[in-house]
């Protein structure tokens, strides 16, 4: 009946209604609801309402066949013709296409200038996820070099290679998750009886592990009359902040060209210098007030252990020694042996 109204003309519909009212067997109470529906349709059609397809979809929606988002309305208009009763489909200027995340684990090749934080940000995951997916980085997040291959997950969590004795329960306990999270992860393709194979890799969605902080102890004794730090730190080098402070990287990185001067952030004495692992060439200054600062990846060291320094004294040059993908200064500020966020102590702006 809806289709006949849509195809016909409004006058024809009205005439039919008049004839119906004039009929001798009209029983108003019996047909009152039908009449209300018909009159509503006439008003909608005459004022530019739903077309045939829209009415059908609306009816299907009411019946629960079609979800609300699939109900498409069409408008009543001329469609470029003189006939005002011609149906045209309403414009749909916006098409919403849901974003689809990466499907599966990928292998990323480290590029010049990369660091864990930068890689994580580019893939929309936390830096800790990169650590927990690559065991060689867990104890030393800066331990990356150009050309190194790293696993990158499509979601936050961990990537575990099965070892002898590993079980779903032991993995769940180790990464602080429920075993069902591992079983139901679409990237693991697990099925009962869930027998794990040595060498197999599993994605642990939401998995976390404690990060053991690294600590370097100063070795040189304080010289007599060593300058005392004020606790008022200055920026030790000019450049760009290329990596901020986070759980696995309790320091900041300042990117700058090789040879850029590095200055003591506050007064104190040089308690240690030398070469060490991923730090490369480094200098540690004890400020005599509970604070220490560490400067790493230097191309040249311009200070010696036991030397007193004032705030702003030259202590070295920016470089890329140790495990580094490009020239930068790795700066740590420690208070009472605890690594603090340098950005909380350095001047802003």
N, C-alpha and C positions, 0 to 999 in steps of 0.2 A: 504493500500500500504506500510506503514511503517513496518508492521509486516512481509510482504513478504521479504523485504530487510533484516530484522533482522534474519529471519530463513534461508535465502539462503546463498550462498557463494559470496564473492566479485567478482570473475571471472564471475559468472553467471550474476551479475548485470551489469558488464561492457559490456558483450556480448549483453545484452538486449539493452543497450544504443547505441552500435555500429549499431545494426540492426535498431533501431529507426531512427538514422541519415541517414541510407541508403534508407529508405523508400521514395517513390516518392511523397507522399502527405505531407511531412514535411514542415510546414510553421514556420520558425524560430521565427519571431516576435510574433506569436500567442502563442508559447510554451516556450518563453524565460524565463518567471518567473517560470514555472514548472521545466524547466531544471536546473535553479539555485538552487531550493530547493532540487532537487534530488541529484545534485552534492555535495551540502553541507552535505547531509545525508551520502553519500558514504564516504566523507572525515572523518566525525565524527566516523562512524562505523569502518573504516579501521585503525583509529588512537587511538582506545580505548575510545570511547565516551559514549553516552547514550545507555541504553538498552531499551527494549520494554516498561517496566514499567515506566522508567524515561521519555521516550518520551510521553507516555500517560499522565503522571502527568504534564509534561511541557506544553503539549497542553491544558490540563484542566486549568492550571494556566493562560495561555494566554486568555482563554475564561472566566476567572473570577470564575470558579467553585471551584477551590482548592486554598487556601491561600498559599503564598510563603513558609511559614515555613513547609508546608506539602509536598512540592515537594522533593522527595527522589531520589538521583541519584544512578545509578548502574554502575559499571565499566566493561569494556571489558577485559577479561583475559582468562587464560587457565582453571581456576577452578580445577587445579590439574590434568588435562588431557593434551594430546598432541595436541588436536585440539585448535588452537589459536582463533577460532571463538566462543568458548563457553562463554556463558554469566554467570557472577557471581554477586551477590549483593554486593555493596560496603560496607565496614566496617563502622559502626557507633559507635565509641568508647565512645562517650559522650552522655548520656541521660539527658536532662534538665527537672527536675521535679519541677514545681513551688511550692514555699512554701505556706502553707495555715495557716492563723492565727487561734488563738483560736476562737471557735464558742460559744459565749455567756459569761455571767458573771459567775465567780466561787467564791466559798467561801474558803478563805485561813486561815489556823490555824497558828497563830503566834508561831514561834519556839524560842528556847533559842538563844540569840545573835542577834535577828532580830531588825531592825528599819525600819521606813517608807521608807527611801531612798533605803535600801538594798532590801526590798520587791519589790518596784517599778522597780528597775534595773533588778531583776531576771525575771520579766514579760514583760520587754521592754516598760514600760510606765513611765510617769513623776510622781515624788513623789506627786505633787499636785493632781493628779488624784485619788490617794489613799485617800487623805484628803477629796476631794469633793464627794467621794463615801461612806464615813463613817463619818456621822455628829459628832460622839463623838470625832473625832480626829481634827476637824476643829480649835478649839480653843486651842488645846494642842497636836501637832503632836507626842510628846514623850509619849503620854498617851496610851501606849500599854503594854500588859503583855503576858507572855507565855500562850498559850491556847486560847487566844482571837480570835474570828472569824471576818475576814474582807472581804468585798466585793472587788473583783479585776475585773476590766473591761478588755475587749479584745482590747480596744483602749483608747486613751486619751480623757478625758472629765469628766463627772460627772454622778452619779447614784442617782436619786431622788425618794423618797417615796412620793406619792401623799397625800396631806392633803386637808381637806375641803376648798373649795374656789379656789383650784389650777385650772388653765386653761393652754392651750398650749401657749397662749400669755403671761401669767404671768410667766410661766417657761422660755420661750424664753428670756424675759426681765431680769429675775433674773440671768440667766447663760450667757447672752450676745451672743445669737445665734438667727438664723432665725427659726421661727416655723416649716418650712418645713424640717429642719434638724432633728427635733425630729420625725416628721411624717414618713419620709422616712427611718429612721434607722431600719435595718432588725431585730434588737434585740427587738423592741418594739411591733411588730405585731399589729399596729394600723390601723383602717379602719374607714371611715366616718360613723357616724357624729363625731367621735373622742371624745366620752364621757369618761372622766377619772373617775376611781373608787378610793375611799379612800383606801389607803394601797397598791395600785398598784405601781410598781417601773418602772421607765423609764430611759433608757440610754440617756444621753445628749451629743452626739458627739461634741467634741471641747468646751464643756461648761466650763466656768471659774467663779470664785467668788473671791471677795476681801478677803484677809487674814488679820485679825485684829492682829497686833503684841502684844505679851504679854510684860508687863513691871513690873519689881519689883523695888520699890523705897527704897533707902537706908534710914535708920532711925536714926542711931547714929550720933551725932555731931562730927565734927573733933576735935581731942584732940590738946592741945597746942603743938607746935613744931612737928606735925605729919610729917613723911617723905614725901617728894614730889616725885611723879613719874617722870621718865625721858622720858616716851613715848617709851622707848626701851624695848619691852616685850621679855621674855624668855618662852620656853615651860614649863608649870607648872607640867607636869608629863611625864614619859616615857611610851610608848605604841604604839598602832597602830591606825591610823585614820580610824574609823569605820563608820563615817557619816560626810559628808561635809556640808558646808553652802548652803542653798537654801531658796526659798521664805517662805516655811512653817517651816523651821528649821534654824533660824538665829543664828547659833552657830556651833560648831564642837564637835564631840564626840571622845574621846581618849580611846580606849579599853585597859584595863590593869587588872591584877589580883587584887582581893580584898586586901586592905592593902597597895597598892603601894603609896608611899609618893606623896603629892600634895604640890607644893610650890607657893608662891606669884609670879605672872608673872612680877610684877613691884612693886616698893615701894609705900606706901600709908598708909591708915588706914582701919581697918575692920569696915565697916559701918553697917553690918547686918549679923546675923547668925541665924540658926534655922531650922525648918521643914516647907515645904510649898508644898502642892499638889503633882504634878508630879515631882517636883524637889527633893523631899526627903530632906535629910540634905544638906544645902547649906551655902556658905560663899560669901559675897560681899565685895570687896575692892574698896574704893574710892581712886583714885590716885592723887587727888588734882589738876589735870591739864585738867579737862574736861573728863577724861577717868574713867570708872568703869569696873571691871571684876567680873563675877559671876562663881562660881564653884559649881556644883550640883551632887547629887546622892552619896554623901560622906558616907562612912561607919562610919567614926569618924570625928568630928570637933575638930581641935587643935588650935583654936583661939577664942577670945571673942570680942564682939562688942566694939568699941572704942579703940582697941589696935592698936598701930602703928606697921607696918611691913616693913622690907626691902626686896628688890628684892631677891628671893630665900629662904625666911623664910618658914618653914613648917607651913601649915595652916590646913591640914587635910589628910585623907586617902581615896583612891579610894574605892567605894562601888557600891551597886545596890539598894539603897533606893529609895522610891517613886515609880513612874511607870517606870519600867525598865525591860529589858529582860536579862540583864547580867551586870557584873561590868564594869563601864566606867566612865570617867569624862566628864561631859557636861560643855563646856566652852563658855561663851559669853563675847564679848568685846563691850562696849558701848562708844560712843563718843557724848557728848552733849545730852544724852538720846536716841540716835539712835543706834540700833544694827548694828555693822559692821562685815565684814567677818574677823574672827581672822587670817585666812591664809595670809591676807594682812599685818599683823603686826608682825607675828612670824617669826623667822629666818628660812631660807630654808636649807634643807639638814640635 
